[in-house]
Amino acid sequence: MNNITIIGSFNDDELCAHAIEALREASIADVSTFSPIPSHHIELALGRSRSPVRWIALTGGITGVISALALTIGTTYEWRLNAGGRPLLSWPPFIVISFEMMILFGGIFSFFGVLFLAGLPSLEINHGYHARFSEDRFGLVVRCDDSQSARIESMLKESGAEEVVREATDQNARTVAPGADTP
């Protein structure tokens, strides 16, 4: 059985979101999107929840504070330097170091959290991607069986797709349907 990839090109994110909602109502799940800008309309249509990066950053910040306090308190008790008869645990300098480590660890955790959640680095090119999806068009890629392809093509056209391209892929070989515009 042939697997078909149908690629729809939209000039507006609301039209693309409308097409995604129509596909979700038809219980078609294998949908990928490409967007030149972040779009809340598309995120809502895909049913994505809020990003967990903020919790990753919070975890990094808490880890930084705990690490800084452990480092400063541990160093103070290890060296026992008493300057001017002050107590060994003097909190004001510890707060500065804790703040700095909180910012450092929060930034590092956030950076690697974003990379992990975005699936980067991606070692393979996404099937159906075209360069125009990074410039000025919104792309919608649907993978389906041959039996569903006509219905999905009509749904994309009814939703306002400027162009609908059908690519037939057979296990390892890639063939493009006649008349299809390839980048």
N, CA and C of each residue as an Amber inpcrd file, in Angstrom:
protein
   549
   0.8440000  -1.1700000   0.0000000   0.0000000   0.0000000   0.0000000
   0.8880000   1.2320000   0.0000000   0.5370000   2.1960000  -0.8150000
   1.3130000   3.4220000  -0.9200000   0.9580000   4.3870000   0.1930000
   1.9760000   5.0310000   0.7070000   1.7590000   6.1290000   1.6400000
   1.8130000   7.4140000   0.8440000   0.8950000   8.3010000   1.1280000
   0.7960000   9.5630000   0.4100000   1.0950000  10.6990000   1.3780000
   1.8410000  11.6720000   0.9080000   2.0770000  12.8950000   1.6590000
   1.4070000  14.0180000   0.8980000   0.5180000  14.7250000   1.5700000
  -0.1920000  15.8390000   0.9580000   0.2930000  17.1150000   1.6410000
   0.7450000  18.0580000   0.8320000   1.3190000  19.2920000   1.3430000
   0.4340000  20.4580000   0.9120000  -0.0760000  21.1750000   1.8830000
  -0.8850000  22.3490000   1.6030000  -0.1290000  23.6120000   1.9790000
  -0.2170000  24.6200000   1.1240000   0.4530000  25.8900000   1.3560000
  -0.6060000  26.9670000   1.6000000  -0.4450000  27.7160000   2.7020000
  -1.4050000  28.7480000   3.0820000  -0.6860000  30.0790000   3.2070000
  -1.3770000  31.1670000   2.8720000  -0.7540000  32.4840000   3.0270000
  -1.1250000  33.1360000   4.3480000  -2.0190000  32.5180000   5.1230000
  -2.4810000  33.0970000   6.3770000  -2.5180000  32.0050000   7.4490000
  -2.1140000  32.3430000   8.6590000  -2.0910000  31.3520000   9.7260000
  -3.4950000  30.9520000  10.1770000  -4.4620000  31.8490000  10.0420000
  -5.8290000  31.4970000  10.4280000  -6.4320000  30.4610000   9.4790000
  -6.1030000  30.5640000   8.2020000  -6.5770000  29.5580000   7.2410000
  -5.9320000  28.2000000   7.5320000  -4.6480000  28.2300000   7.8490000
  -3.9480000  26.9860000   8.1910000  -4.5390000  26.3770000   9.4610000
  -4.8390000  27.2060000  10.4510000  -5.4530000  26.7100000  11.6910000
  -6.8310000  26.1300000  11.4170000  -7.5850000  26.7540000  10.5260000
  -8.9090000  26.2360000  10.1570000  -8.7810000  24.8490000   9.5040000
  -7.7720000  24.6830000   8.6460000  -7.5450000  23.3810000   8.0060000
  -7.1550000  22.3250000   9.0320000  -6.3450000  22.7020000  10.0130000
  -5.9440000  21.7510000  11.0550000  -7.1530000  21.3100000  11.8650000
  -8.0110000  22.2640000  12.2020000  -9.2240000  21.9180000  12.9530000
 -10.1310000  20.9860000  12.1520000 -10.2400000  21.2290000  10.8480000
 -11.0560000  20.3510000  10.0060000 -10.4680000  18.9470000   9.9550000
  -9.1430000  18.8420000   9.8820000  -8.4890000  17.5280000   9.8590000
  -8.6510000  16.8180000  11.2030000  -8.5680000  17.5650000  12.2910000
  -8.7550000  16.9450000  13.6140000 -10.1790000  16.4330000  13.7900000
 -11.1570000  17.1860000  13.2760000 -12.5510000  16.7340000  13.3490000
 -12.7670000  15.4630000  12.5330000 -11.9780000  15.2940000  11.4660000
 -12.0840000  14.0990000  10.6320000 -11.2160000  12.9620000  11.1550000
 -10.6350000  13.1200000  12.3390000  -9.7950000  12.1060000  12.9980000
  -8.5580000  11.7510000  12.1910000  -7.9430000  12.7450000  11.5890000
  -6.6830000  12.5500000  10.8730000  -5.5930000  13.1150000  11.7600000
  -4.6970000  12.2280000  12.2260000  -3.7680000  12.6100000  13.2900000
  -2.3550000  12.9150000  12.8070000  -1.9200000  12.3650000  11.6860000
  -0.5300000  12.5230000  11.2590000  -0.3670000  13.8260000  10.4890000
  -0.2960000  14.9380000  11.2280000  -0.2290000  16.2740000  10.6440000
   1.0130000  16.9710000  11.1740000   1.7670000  17.6000000  10.2730000
   2.9140000  18.4180000  10.6490000   2.7040000  19.8120000  10.0810000
   3.2070000  20.8090000  10.7840000   3.0760000  22.1750000  10.3020000
   4.4400000  22.8360000  10.2130000   4.5430000  23.7770000   9.2860000
   5.7360000  24.6010000   9.1380000   5.2720000  26.0390000   9.0790000
   5.9740000  26.9140000   9.8080000   5.5150000  28.2850000   9.9280000
   6.7020000  29.2380000   9.9020000   6.5840000  30.3630000   9.1820000
   7.6770000  31.3350000   9.1910000   7.7190000  32.1850000  10.4600000
   6.6070000  32.2230000  11.2090000   6.5270000  32.9850000  12.4430000
   5.7790000  32.1600000  13.4880000   5.9560000  32.4400000  14.7630000
   5.1450000  31.7590000  15.7720000   3.6720000  32.1470000  15.6120000
   2.7960000  31.1760000  15.7090000   1.3710000  31.4450000  15.5250000
   0.5740000  30.7790000  16.6420000  -0.1380000  31.5910000  17.4020000
  -0.9750000  31.0560000  18.4740000  -2.2110000  30.3690000  17.9050000
  -2.6590000  30.8140000  16.7360000  -3.8110000  30.1690000  16.1010000
  -3.4950000  28.7060000  15.7800000  -2.3140000  28.4790000  15.2330000
  -1.9100000  27.1060000  14.8690000  -1.6910000  26.2740000  16.1230000
  -1.0690000  26.8520000  17.1540000  -0.8570000  26.1150000  18.4020000
  -2.1800000  25.6780000  19.0180000  -3.1480000  26.5750000  19.0290000
  -4.4610000  26.2240000  19.5790000  -5.1450000  25.1610000  18.7400000
  -5.0130000  25.2620000  17.4120000  -5.6460000  24.2750000  16.5320000
  -5.0250000  22.8970000  16.7120000  -3.7170000  22.8560000  16.9610000
  -3.0440000  21.5690000  17.1750000  -3.3500000  20.9960000  18.5580000
  -3.8630000  21.8170000  19.4580000  -4.1850000  21.3530000  20.7990000
  -2.9730000  21.2410000  21.6940000  -1.9690000  22.0470000  21.4370000
  -0.7600000  22.0050000  22.2500000  -0.9730000  22.7510000  23.5510000
  -0.3990000  22.2270000  24.6020000  -0.4770000  22.8830000  25.9040000
   0.6930000  23.8570000  26.0380000   0.7280000  24.5650000  27.1450000
   1.7990000  25.5260000  27.3770000   3.1310000  24.8000000  27.5360000
   4.1700000  25.4760000  27.1460000   5.5090000  24.9020000  27.1720000
   5.9940000  24.6910000  28.6090000   6.6330000  23.5590000  28.8720000
   7.1700000  23.3060000  30.2150000   8.5290000  23.9590000  30.4660000
   8.9840000  24.8220000  29.5530000  10.2980000  25.4410000  29.7230000
  10.3480000  26.2870000  30.9900000   9.2460000  26.9190000  31.3520000
   9.2590000  27.7450000  32.5680000   9.5140000  26.8990000  33.8090000
   9.0080000  25.6540000  33.8290000   9.2640000  24.7740000  34.9740000
  10.7050000  24.2780000  34.9530000  11.2460000  24.0960000  33.7730000
  12.6540000  23.7070000  33.6530000  13.5400000  24.8400000  34.1590000
  13.1900000  26.0880000  33.8030000  13.9550000  27.2500000  34.2830000
  13.8540000  27.3830000  35.8010000  12.6720000  27.1490000  36.3480000
  12.5000000  27.2040000  37.8020000  13.3490000  26.1410000  38.4890000
  13.3660000  24.9390000  37.9390000  14.1910000  23.8610000  38.4840000
  15.6660000  24.2490000  38.4540000  16.0910000  24.8500000  37.3420000
  17.4770000  25.3090000  37.2420000  17.7960000  26.3870000  38.2590000
  16.8760000  27.3240000  38.4720000  17.0960000  28.3840000  39.4510000
  17.1980000  27.8490000  40.8670000  16.3110000  26.9370000  41.2150000
  16.3580000  26.3350000  42.5570000  17.6390000  25.5270000  42.7340000
  18.0290000  24.7970000  41.7040000  19.2810000  24.0350000  41.7550000
  20.4700000  24.9700000  41.9390000  20.4410000  26.1230000  41.2630000
  21.5210000  27.1000000  41.4050000  21.6150000  27.6600000  42.8050000
  20.4800000  27.9950000  43.4160000  20.4810000  28.5360000  44.7750000
  21.0090000  27.4990000  45.7570000  20.5260000  26.2730000  45.6400000
  20.9790000  25.2140000  46.5480000  22.4660000  24.9410000  46.3590000
  22.9270000  24.9180000  45.1110000  24.3580000  24.6940000  44.8460000
  25.2060000  25.8290000  45.4170000  24.7430000  27.0710000  45.2600000
  25.5030000  28.2160000  45.7650000  25.5830000  28.1930000  47.2870000
  24.4520000  27.8920000  47.9450000  24.4820000  27.8300000  49.4120000
  25.3760000  26.6950000  49.8910000  25.3080000  25.5580000  49.2230000
  26.1790000  24.4400000  49.6060000  27.6430000  24.8060000  49.4020000
  27.9480000  25.4840000  48.3120000  29.3280000  25.8800000  48.0380000
  29.8400000  26.9000000  49.0540000  29.0550000  27.9350000  49.3130000
  29.5240000  28.9930000  50.2200000  29.5810000  28.5210000  51.6690000
  28.5540000  27.8320000  52.1150000  28.5570000  27.3460000  53.5020000
  29.6340000  26.2840000  53.6890000  29.7620000  25.3900000  52.7320000
  30.8000000  24.3540000  52.8190000  32.2000000  24.9410000  52.8260000
  32.4460000  25.9360000  51.9810000  33.7570000  26.5830000  51.9410000
  34.0440000  27.3240000  53.2460000  33.0240000  27.9710000  53.7870000
  33.2000000  28.7020000  55.0390000  33.5880000  27.7640000  56.1760000
  32.9150000  26.6350000  56.2760000  33.2480000  25.6900000  57.3530000
  34.5580000  24.9510000  57.0940000  34.9190000  24.7830000  55.8510000
  36.1850000  24.1040000  55.5410000  37.3850000  24.9800000  55.8870000
  37.3370000  26.2710000  55.5550000  38.4810000  27.1520000  55.7490000
  38.4470000  27.8920000  57.0780000  37.2780000  28.1140000  57.6490000
  37.1030000  28.7720000  58.9470000  37.9180000  30.0580000  59.0620000
  37.7740000  30.9400000  58.0920000  38.4470000  32.2430000  58.1460000
  37.5560000  33.2240000  58.8900000  38.0050000  33.6880000  60.0010000
  37.2500000  34.6250000  60.8140000  37.8450000  36.0080000  60.6070000
  37.1000000  36.8610000  59.9060000  37.6010000  38.2140000  59.6030000
  36.9530000  39.2110000  60.5440000  37.7380000  39.7670000  61.4570000
  37.2620000  40.8350000  62.3350000  36.2640000  40.3980000  63.3720000
  36.2510000  39.1520000  63.7730000  35.3740000  38.6840000  64.8190000
  33.9250000  38.5080000  64.3770000  33.6740000  38.5200000  63.0940000
  32.3070000  38.3300000  62.5880000  31.9520000  36.8430000  62.6180000
  30.6600000  36.5520000  62.5760000  30.2790000  35.1300000  62.5380000
  30.7100000  34.4760000  61.2200000  30.9290000  33.1650000  61.2880000
  31.3700000  32.4630000  60.0810000  30.3250000  32.5090000  58.9660000
  29.0750000  32.3220000  59.3100000  28.0220000  32.3530000  58.2980000
  27.4570000  33.7590000  58.2130000  27.9800000  34.5430000  57.3020000
  27.5170000  35.9000000  57.0680000  26.6600000  35.8820000  55.7990000
  25.3520000  36.0740000  55.9440000  24.4130000  35.8580000  54.8510000
  24.4900000  36.8570000  53.6950000  24.7980000  38.1180000  53.8900000
  24.7870000  39.0350000  52.7420000  25.6640000  38.6110000  51.5620000
  26.9110000  38.1660000  51.7580000  27.6730000  37.7280000  50.5790000
  27.1230000  36.4220000  49.9820000  26.4890000  35.6030000  50.7980000
  25.9180000  34.3510000  50.2880000  24.7350000  34.6270000  49.3570000
  23.9810000  35.6940000  49.6630000  22.8230000  36.0320000  48.8410000
  23.2560000  36.4450000  47.4420000  24.3310000  37.2100000  47.3480000
  24.8270000  37.6450000  46.0360000  25.2490000  36.4380000  45.2070000
  26.0000000  35.5440000  45.7930000  26.4630000  34.3580000  45.0690000
  25.2770000  33.4590000  44.7090000  24.3050000  33.3360000  45.6050000
  23.1140000  32.5260000  45.3200000  22.3310000  33.1020000  44.1440000
  22.1960000  34.4150000  44.0930000  21.4960000  35.0530000  42.9810000
  22.2150000  34.7800000  41.6650000  23.5270000  34.9430000  41.6570000
  24.3030000  34.7230000  40.4330000  24.1870000  33.2760000  39.9490000
  24.2740000  32.3340000  40.8710000  24.1640000  30.9230000  40.4850000
  22.7430000  30.5780000  40.0460000  21.7450000  31.2330000  40.6500000
  20.3600000  31.0040000  40.2330000  20.1790000  31.4370000  38.7800000
  20.6990000  32.5960000  38.4120000  20.5910000  33.0820000  37.0430000
  21.3730000  32.1740000  36.0900000  22.5610000  31.7790000  36.4710000
  23.3910000  30.9290000  35.6160000  22.7340000  29.5760000  35.3640000
  22.3200000  28.8970000  36.4100000  21.7230000  27.5700000  36.2510000
  20.3620000  27.6520000  35.5600000  19.5750000  28.7000000  35.8670000
  18.2930000  28.8760000  35.1980000  18.4720000  29.0550000  33.7010000
  19.4620000  29.8430000  33.3040000  19.7360000  30.0400000  31.8760000
  20.2210000  28.7710000  31.1960000  21.1130000  28.0490000  31.8470000
  21.6320000  26.8020000  31.2590000  20.5250000  25.7610000  31.1320000
  19.7260000  25.5870000  32.1810000  18.6240000  24.6190000  32.1250000
  17.6200000  25.0120000  31.0400000  17.3130000  26.3090000  30.9230000
  16.3640000  26.7710000  29.9080000  16.8930000  26.4930000  28.5050000
  18.1540000  26.7850000  28.2750000  18.7560000  26.5660000  26.9620000
  18.6640000  25.1010000  26.5480000  19.1000000  24.2050000  27.4280000
  19.0620000  22.7860000  27.0800000  17.6350000  22.2390000  27.0720000
  16.7410000  22.8100000  27.8860000  15.3350000  22.4090000  27.8530000
  14.6850000  22.7360000  26.5200000  14.9630000  23.9350000  25.9970000
  14.4190000  24.3220000  24.6920000  14.9780000  23.4140000  23.5990000
  16.2680000  23.1450000  23.6410000  16.8570000  22.2490000  22.6350000
  16.2180000  20.8670000  22.6870000  16.0410000  20.3350000  23.8870000
  15.4600000  19.0010000  24.0390000  14.0110000  18.9650000  23.5690000
  13.2080000  19.9390000  24.0000000  11.7880000  19.9410000  23.6460000
  11.5520000  20.2290000  22.1640000  12.4610000  20.9460000  21.5380000
  12.3350000  21.2280000  20.1060000  12.8580000  20.0760000  19.2490000
  13.4680000  19.0880000  19.8740000  13.9960000  17.9500000  19.1200000
  15.2490000  18.3010000  18.3430000  16.0110000  19.2530000  18.8580000
  17.2260000  19.6750000  18.1660000  18.4260000  18.9910000  18.7740000
  19.4380000  18.6960000  18.0750000  19.5750000  18.8830000  16.6440000
  18.8420000  17.7770000  15.8910000  18.2040000  18.1630000  14.8210000
  17.4850000  17.2030000  13.9810000  18.4370000  16.7120000  12.9050000
  18.6540000  15.4250000  12.8600000  19.6150000  14.8700000  11.9210000
  18.9980000  14.4650000  10.5850000  17.6920000  14.5750000  10.4810000
  17.0430000  14.2470000   9.2160000  16.1090000  15.3880000   8.8140000
  15.9530000  15.5590000   7.5310000  15.0920000  16.6160000   7.0120000
  13.6510000  16.1370000   7.0680000  12.7810000  16.9940000   7.5540000
  11.3670000  16.6410000   7.6210000  10.7950000  16.5030000   6.2210000
  10.1060000  15.4110000   6.0040000   9.5100000  15.1530000   4.7040000
   8.3680000  16.1320000   4.4690000   8.3710000  16.7750000   3.3330000
   7.3300000  17.7220000   2.9950000   7.7210000  19.1680000   3.2160000
   8.8890000  19.4020000   3.7670000   9.3220000  20.7760000   4.0060000
   9.7600000  21.4230000   2.6990000   9.3490000  22.6590000   2.4890000
   9.7910000  23.4610000   1.3520000  10.3080000  24.7860000   1.8820000
  11.2580000  25.3750000   1.1870000  11.8970000  26.6120000   1.6510000
  10.9040000  27.7550000   1.8170000   9.8500000  27.7670000   1.0360000
   8.8840000  28.8700000   1.1430000   8.1560000  28.8740000   2.4920000
   8.1830000  27.7510000   3.2080000   7.5520000  27.6890000   4.5270000
   8.3720000  28.4490000   5.5770000   9.5890000  28.8100000   5.2480000
  10.4090000  29.6290000   6.1470000  10.4030000  31.0890000   5.7240000
   9.8000000  31.3720000   4.5910000   9.8120000  32.7410000   4.0770000
   8.4910000  33.4620000   4.3150000   7.4150000  32.9860000   3.6550000
   6.1620000  33.7250000   3.7340000   4.9170000  32.8510000   3.6780000
   5.0460000  31.5530000   3.7240000   3.8940000  30.6640000   3.6330000
   3.8530000  29.7370000   4.8430000   2.6370000  29.3100000   5.1750000
   2.4180000  28.3370000   6.2380000   2.1720000  26.9930000   5.5720000
   2.8880000  25.9730000   6.0150000   2.7690000  24.6570000   5.4050000
   2.0710000  23.6690000   6.3150000   1.2840000  22.8280000   5.7020000
   0.5730000  21.7700000   6.4120000   0.8550000  20.4770000   5.6710000
   1.4690000  19.5280000   6.3490000   1.8540000  18.2530000   5.7440000
   1.0440000  17.1510000   6.4090000   0.3220000  16.3870000   5.5830000
  -0.5270000  15.3120000   6.0830000  -0.0590000  14.0130000   5.4530000
   0.2170000  13.0150000   6.2790000   0.5970000  11.6850000   5.7880000
  -0.6160000  10.7690000   5.9420000  -0.9440000  10.0740000   4.8540000
  -2.1440000   9.2440000   4.8780000  -1.9910000   8.0920000   3.8870000
  -2.9950000   7.2330000   3.8760000  -3.0540000   6.1510000   2.8980000
  -3.6460000   6.6790000   1.6010000  -3.4780000   5.8960000   0.5630000
  -3.9800000   6.2780000  -0.7590000  -5.4970000   6.4520000  -0.7480000
  -6.1900000   5.6780000   0.0760000  -7.6540000   5.7230000   0.0950000
  -8.1850000   7.0380000   0.6720000  -7.4240000   7.7080000   1.5530000
  -7.8760000   8.9470000   2.1810000  -7.3960000  10.2000000   1.4610000
  -6.5140000  10.0560000   0.5100000  -5.8450000  11.2160000  -0.0640000
  -6.7900000  12.1890000  -0.7570000  -7.7530000  11.7040000  -1.5190000
  -8.6690000  12.6020000  -2.2320000  -9.4970000  13.4260000  -1.2550000
  -9.9490000  12.8060000  -0.1910000 -10.7530000  13.5110000   0.8060000
  -9.9300000  14.5850000   1.5050000  -8.6670000  14.2730000   1.8390000
  -7.8110000  15.2380000   2.5230000  -7.4660000  16.3990000   1.5920000
  -7.2010000  16.1020000   0.3210000  -6.9210000  17.1690000  -0.6440000
  -8.0990000  18.1280000  -0.7450000  -9.3070000  17.5950000  -0.8210000
 -10.4890000  18.4620000  -0.9250000 -10.6930000  19.2660000   0.3600000
 -10.3850000  18.6730000   1.5190000 -10.5120000  19.4010000   2.7840000
  -9.5380000  20.5710000   2.8350000  -8.3150000  20.3560000   2.3600000
  -7.3260000  21.4330000   2.3610000  -7.7360000  22.5430000   1.4050000
  -8.2250000  22.1810000   0.2260000  -8.6560000  23.1960000  -0.7400000
  -9.8580000  23.9790000  -0.2170000 -10.7900000  23.2930000   0.4320000
 -11.9570000  23.9750000   1.0000000 -11.5630000  24.9050000   2.1540000
 -10.4680000  24.5900000   2.8270000 -10.0210000  25.4060000   3.9510000
  -9.2290000  26.6240000   3.5160000  -8.9550000  26.7540000   2.2280000
  -8.2780000  27.9450000   1.7270000  -6.8310000  27.7550000   1.3540000
  -6.4090000  26.5500000   1.0670000  -5.0270000  26.3210000   0.6600000
  -4.7890000  26.9210000  -0.7220000  -3.6830000  27.6440000  -0.8770000
  -3.3250000  28.2100000  -2.1740000  -2.8720000  27.1190000  -3.1340000
  -2.1560000  26.1640000  -2.5760000  -1.5820000  25.0970000  -3.3970000
  -1.6350000  23.8050000  -2.5940000  -2.0170000  22.7370000  -3.2660000
  -2.0220000  21.4190000  -2.6430000  -1.2020000  20.5000000  -3.5350000
  -0.1430000  19.9340000  -2.9600000   0.7600000  19.0520000  -3.7000000
   0.6620000  17.6620000  -3.1000000   0.6400000  16.6860000  -3.9600000
   0.5390000  15.2860000  -3.5300000   1.8350000  14.5780000  -3.8870000
   2.4730000  14.0090000  -2.8910000   3.7080000  13.2590000  -3.0950000
   3.4690000  11.8180000  -2.6860000   3.6910000  10.9110000  -3.6240000
   3.5550000   9.4880000  -3.3210000   4.9100000   8.9520000  -2.9070000
   4.9560000   8.3160000  -1.7470000   6.2170000   7.7350000  -1.2740000
   6.0250000   6.2430000  -1.0820000   6.9230000   5.5020000  -1.6520000
   6.9240000   4.0610000  -1.5170000   8.0940000   3.6950000  -0.6280000
   7.8920000   3.1390000   0.5020000   8.8660000   2.7650000   1.5140000
  10.1310000   3.6150000   1.4790000  11.0830000   3.3640000   0.5830000
  12.3400000   4.1040000   0.5760000  12.4550000   5.0830000  -0.5860000
  11.6910000   4.9060000  -1.6470000  11.8050000   5.7620000  -2.8160000
  10.8270000   6.9240000  -2.7010000  11.2390000   8.0570000  -3.2300000
  10.3720000   9.2350000  -3.2010000  10.0440000   9.6190000  -4.6360000
   8.7760000   9.6470000  -4.9340000   8.3420000  10.0890000  -6.2490000
   7.3230000  11.1870000  -6.0660000   7.3500000  12.1130000  -6.9740000
   6.4330000  13.2410000  -6.9010000   5.3970000  13.0800000  -7.9940000
   4.1700000  13.3700000  -7.6420000   3.0840000  13.2400000  -8.5990000
   3.3130000  14.1780000  -9.7780000   2.8600000  13.7990000 -10.9730000
   3.0620000  14.6350000 -12.1480000   2.4060000  16.0020000 -11.9580000
   3.1110000  17.0280000 -12.4210000   2.5930000  18.3810000 -12.3290000
   2.8320000  19.0520000 -11.0020000   3.4370000  18.3410000 -10.0640000
   3.6880000  18.9140000  -8.7410000   4.9230000  19.8010000  -8.7870000
   4.8410000  20.9210000  -8.1210000   5.9390000  21.8550000  -8.0740000
   6.8550000  21.4810000  -6.9120000   8.1020000  21.1740000  -7.2070000
   9.0650000  20.8240000  -6.1570000  10.0920000  21.9150000  -6.0480000
  10.6120000  22.1390000  -4.8690000  11.5920000  23.2080000  -4.6880000
  12.9260000  22.8550000  -5.2740000
